[in-house]
């Protein structure tokens, strides 16, 4: 029996893959295990059958074995017609026509044996759990070299296991964190127990790209344990946590800029309405320095006649924290100044919905209120003056804007020209004008004044 026949008939699976992981050849055992004929498998991407959690390990092994005589034995889960199977895989480079990067893989199905081991041995169960844990487990020697590690290291960072074992772990730490790592190792050597471990954030490099991946390292010192004689490190990938913290920090920075630099007065109070922080805009509105504002009761700055309304608003905040509440109050700014402000209040909560404090935003509307008061005064005067006209005088005024002579107005109203001139004389006197053009302009100004009053005011309010 020649070599090809031996490879075909041996009970272990044998596959030849090219450098990109496509099948070039397989024996009968491989056909039986994967349920595919050799003819149908040529060119098939074998990596599609690898468990996603083991894919990074296989890629690194496929890459590194081409530089060795024989690769390192690894365990990989592969998809078969009967489900996922645990395979023991050993690779070696092979000369193959037209495929300079070809690798021969010998595979043995460990599934049943491992099930037996797990069923009979808690140690085997524990090893399986550790190997497939999403967190990395690393055993370091006293000098900081990697003695052993779990599969998560290759799955997360993509490093070839052969290039990690026996090397200093600090070599896989990004340069900016290496001093932190070495200092942590030194601290752990003086005492880091399972009940009081040393925790520190350290970034490791991803394979090829060198991209930093943040981890929370937990050091436990087992140097005095003869079965370990080193440090046990568990490392949890905190990429998502760091991203969330960064986003929260940026959000807080944006809020702080709005708080400090915004044109609106902003202050924070506890639920007893004591001011715990205030921006410059509110301090200017209150005509008080920050050290006088912070620590004071919010009501002390509100006009006495409006304090009851402000207190009622505070009660609404407690009863309905998810709702924004708005009120208009007067602030006593100094001994004489009164500032009218539109105040919006809301409850700030943490990510769990727990109330933290009250946020108050104050918009100084004093000038707007003064303008409204002037508009109301003008509208009131205009309304009174317009109300002094008789209905016939009003008709004459309205026609005056559309006609140019008393005779035309007389024709429209079926009156004599003398009667129209009498009405015009009365209108001129009441308006304080001496010509038709001036009467038209003044009447238009009066009607605009009434129309331009604040929406909540009507002509009847002006009387």
Steps between C-alpha positions, in 0.01 A plus 500: 500500500653833393497828689191636323304186586611522864384863525171404339429210733629620839223561757602859574374775273755653265441818301726705277414871489656774292626822655152655501338199668333331198492121480747339257471138613348285774496134601204268559485578871461870416221415255319303771546765770383797293248312286647627174665314216850601399373593154247745651752636749783609271520880528254509791590766767574277800497801734124519452474185712699642792311625807498885501668510842787286370544665162765750613706217654484298176596800286805570714601132496455478122721806466775393741525128408637592159817620673551178699570133443203401716242727658362499852219266596176698536139414580233634267123463472378415150154469346401151380166345394462367857570840658805670647797268563817568698807422288864471594688657209867480407637667187819496295599674175491276194611527140193504277482566127407862429450584870824627662326571835325163537466342844417141593273470805453183699179504710376270769145517637523556878129557559410169662822481700456853630139428593623199696772707667254774591251249633765327714717795597416839645847615401424427135173689533678795652764500225228501236319786671820705529600430141164623371449787743453841333758643743871430465680294763878537504760332720819704534830388643664700777696690232185588301534239222187330365484141626151422372179673395143433396363503146341842544839664451523377142129550437503863612847615395580255217851406621655165409520294824855388413616861484358580844598211722834552672523867407466802735140617506621861512601459136129482406410808705483829310799721573306765692375239750817296545618691808153460652514125435849461649404710803187287546705182480734640765207598723339158457827331599468664842147374554191447285272229632186347357294690758690825439634487144672783319288650221636731232414602144757397238483506122636209295592506131290324241687274260638665183321836539643580843162654584466540879227296673417611856475235774439501870780285642450321831827382657516222761838412650553121520879510509498302827269231361737223377243376246488845333807700611390807308232762446148417388349775286142522380447764233157628402455684169353840591489650150126569520529637852784735403303620196196566722715685752655708223156587362378590850808715559449681170134552584595641840756727334238630256258561785773676698577732207130583462474545876804727528483691174130506409305826500222361719521488876539141620523364852469165675326437830451206730145396583490749787550774239851586622719619212798266448635653179428807286645647183621856446186599311279424801738675738483810279120477498494471881757783532695278740844332486512121469608447861186683616272306264627147557369363828207740511133404477362553152194684642723767655556646152132487400275802556298449822170509313614216268665269756185298559473427127869400487454265796196345330712440191760323716228273636388415147858398418495244780158368404564491122879470448470389136327823392652842428326776694487867405407814690549874476630667816665818611850498648610763750836600353654726761305747712301670224531300178227259400574243230213318332605151395355200327621201704500136383570226754575130455640211701836356395529122543780246478505211250284294740234771520592605856439876552822691562406868518282769344607700195364853466537704180422872531436728203499872579186636328499840670558697179236297318254569779579873487444496124172315548397758759575782254310322226208450732508868601508609136227254410289620793535863392430411139197293596355784707550747219349268241209439738426875506402497132135466406409221261456754218838660576660156490340434160633832372853416629497161334385646169755777532773243446340383175372827348644844435206745533206582729260469205608139435448417868161675486396290199608176674313583822205674331565819695541862407850633446443752785415215741813309401713812549350542848594140588849557363545810713402302812742222406788746442435658839498169686811379321681828540573533126421756228498306172354191345848345452585550869160359601558189287849445654386553860199270462726229354745542793220466756361184343851348484555581869188309597585209270859483633405455866606168669270211403350467847373862480192609305341838438266448793801455731628844414189687609 
